[in-house]
Amino acid sequence: MSTPPITTMRAWPAASLAVWAAARDAGRCAPDDVLHTLGDFAQVHEVDAAETSGDVLSLLDIVSRNAHLAVRMPAPGDAQGLPPGALTQAAMTAGEVLLLDPRPVGAEGVVDALALIPRGTPERCRWTVLRSETPIAVDRLSSDLPLGELEYELRDAVGETAQIIAGLSGARAASPADLRDALGALTEARRIDLPPHDNPRVDRVLASAAQIDAIVALAGSGTLGVTGAQHDVADERLRELASLTRAARTAAINTCIVDYRR
């Protein structure tokens, strides 16, 4: 039996918008580079907000010249420090959110933050702009996850995910070649292209996170043909690994943003 083809919109458009917009503001890339990157996610981008509405150029206007930017990738049971409310619920549904401190550069502390949340398909991506119901310290969220520690945890997790695949492979439904193709497609869909930057640790963390995330998704997709009992044994650890990749990816993107904005 062959593994079904994987057709999915590339992941993490909000994270990509954040890091490329920060690079543009720092003079590390051109506006056209940001537009080209967003074009890899969807042919058309639309902005839906009370304050403004428009296209992909409106996104750049919203993101530019804010005091702070921070990305979060929350999931049920793992809010990544976001307060309860509609904003966090919408971010969990989308899997990511770009938070903005809309004050002038130099402001610090809590603020009624703006949040950009994407949803859509490779044809059309719609961005909802929400204002937080609870004040958020976006400046603290941008640097509260220790990238060095997370890289160390990822290094151990790479080997562990390979063991998980091997341990669940007894009832495998697909051939090794099909599984390699599926894993490659999932890894590519979870990859984040970065602008020019000077932090190789960010590249290592994002590459490891994409690989582990793809293996976790594959293990939980039914592609391996595992029994319910086999999956239950690994389910808790798979959830922990998924949480680790979200935290690591969040920290890597925020580290890059902070580096650009120094």
Residue pairs with C-beta under 8 A, 6 or more apart in sequence:
1 173
1 174
2 174
2 175
2 178
3 173
3 174
3 178
3 179
3 181
3 182
3 223
4 223
5 185
6 182
6 185
6 186
6 189
8 189
9 41
9 42
9 120
9 121
9 122
9 125
9 189
10 40
10 41
10 122
10 189
10 191
11 95
11 189
11 190
12 73
12 96
12 190
12 192
12 249
13 38
13 41
13 42
13 96
13 118
13 125
14 71
14 94
14 96
14 97
14 98
14 116
14 117
14 118
15 71
15 73
15 96
15 98
15 192
15 249
15 250
15 253
16 37
16 38
16 41
16 192
16 193
17 34
17 37
17 38
17 59
17 63
17 98
17 116
18 63
18 69
18 71
18 98
18 253
18 257
19 192
19 194
19 195
19 253
19 256
19 257
19 260
20 29
20 33
20 34
20 37
20 38
20 195
21 34
21 59
21 60
21 63
21 64
21 69
22 69
22 256
22 257
22 260
22 261
23 29
23 33
23 34
23 195
23 196
23 197
23 260
24 30
24 31
24 33
24 34
24 60
24 64
24 195
25 64
25 65
25 260
25 261
26 260
26 261
28 195
28 196
28 197
28 260
29 195
29 196
31 60
33 195
34 60
35 56
35 57
37 193
38 45
38 56
38 59
38 125
40 193
41 118
41 122
41 125
42 120
42 121
42 122
42 123
42 124
42 125
43 122
43 123
43 124
44 55
44 123
44 124
44 125
45 55
45 56
45 59
45 124
45 125
45 126
45 127
46 53
46 54
46 55
46 124
46 125
46 126
46 127
47 53
47 54
47 55
47 58
47 59
47 62
47 126
47 127
47 129
48 126
48 127
48 128
48 129
49 62
49 128
49 129
50 129
51 129
52 58
52 61
52 62
52 129
59 116
59 127
62 100
62 114
62 116
62 129
63 69
63 98
63 100
63 116
65 104
65 105
66 100
66 101
66 102
66 103
66 105
67 101
67 102
67 103
67 104
67 105
67 106
67 107
67 108
67 111
67 138
67 139
68 100
68 101
68 107
68 138
68 139
68 142
69 98
69 99
69 100
69 101
69 138
69 142
69 257
69 261
70 98
70 99
70 138
70 139
70 141
70 142
70 254
70 257
71 96
71 97
71 98
71 99
71 250
71 253
71 254
71 257
72 80
72 81
72 82
72 91
72 96
72 97
72 99
72 141
72 250
73 80
73 95
73 96
73 97
73 246
73 247
73 249
73 250
74 80
74 82
74 88
74 91
74 92
74 95
74 97
74 246
75 92
75 95
75 242
75 243
75 246
76 92
78 243
78 246
79 88
79 92
80 246
80 247
80 250
81 141
81 144
82 88
82 91
82 97
82 136
83 132
83 133
83 134
83 136
84 134
85 132
85 133
85 134
86 130
86 133
87 97
87 115
87 117
87 130
87 131
87 132
87 133
90 97
90 115
90 117
90 128
90 130
91 97
91 115
91 117
93 119
94 117
94 118
94 119
96 117
96 118
97 115
97 116
97 117
98 115
98 116
98 117
99 113
99 114
99 115
99 132
99 136
99 138
99 141
100 113
100 114
100 115
100 116
100 138
101 107
101 111
101 113
101 138
101 139
102 111
102 113
102 114
103 111
108 139
109 137
109 139
110 135
110 136
110 137
111 135
111 136
111 137
111 138
112 131
112 132
112 135
112 136
113 131
113 132
113 135
113 136
113 138
114 129
114 130
114 131
114 132
115 129
115 130
115 131
115 132
116 127
116 128
116 129
117 127
117 128
117 130
118 125
118 126
118 127
118 128
119 125
119 126
119 128
120 126
141 254
142 254
142 257
142 258
143 254
143 255
143 258
145 247
145 250
145 251
145 254
146 251
147 201
147 202
147 205
147 248
147 251
147 252
147 255
148 201
150 205
150 244
150 247
150 248
150 251
151 201
151 204
151 205
151 208
151 248
153 244
153 248
154 205
154 208
154 209
154 212
154 244
154 245
154 248
155 208
157 208
157 212
157 241
157 244
158 208
158 211
158 212
160 237
160 241
161 211
161 212
161 215
161 216
161 241
162 215
164 215
164 219
164 234
164 237
164 238
165 215
165 218
165 219
165 224
167 230
167 234
168 219
168 224
168 226
168 230
168 231
168 234
169 224
169 226
170 226
170 230
171 224
171 225
171 226
171 227
171 230
172 179
172 224
172 225
172 226
173 222
173 223
173 224
173 225
174 182
174 223
174 224
174 225
179 218
179 223
179 224
182 218
182 223
183 214
183 215
183 218
186 213
186 214
186 217
186 218
187 210
187 211
187 213
187 214
189 214
190 209
190 210
190 213
190 214
191 206
191 207
191 210
192 206
192 210
192 249
192 253
194 202
194 203
194 206
194 256
197 256
197 259
197 260
198 259
199 255
199 256
199 259
201 252
201 255
202 252
202 253
202 255
202 256
205 248
205 249
205 251
205 252
206 249
206 252
206 253
208 248
209 245
209 248
209 249
209 252
210 245
212 241
212 244
212 245
213 242
213 245
213 249
216 238
216 241
216 242
216 245
218 224
219 226
219 231
219 234
219 238
220 231
220 235
220 238
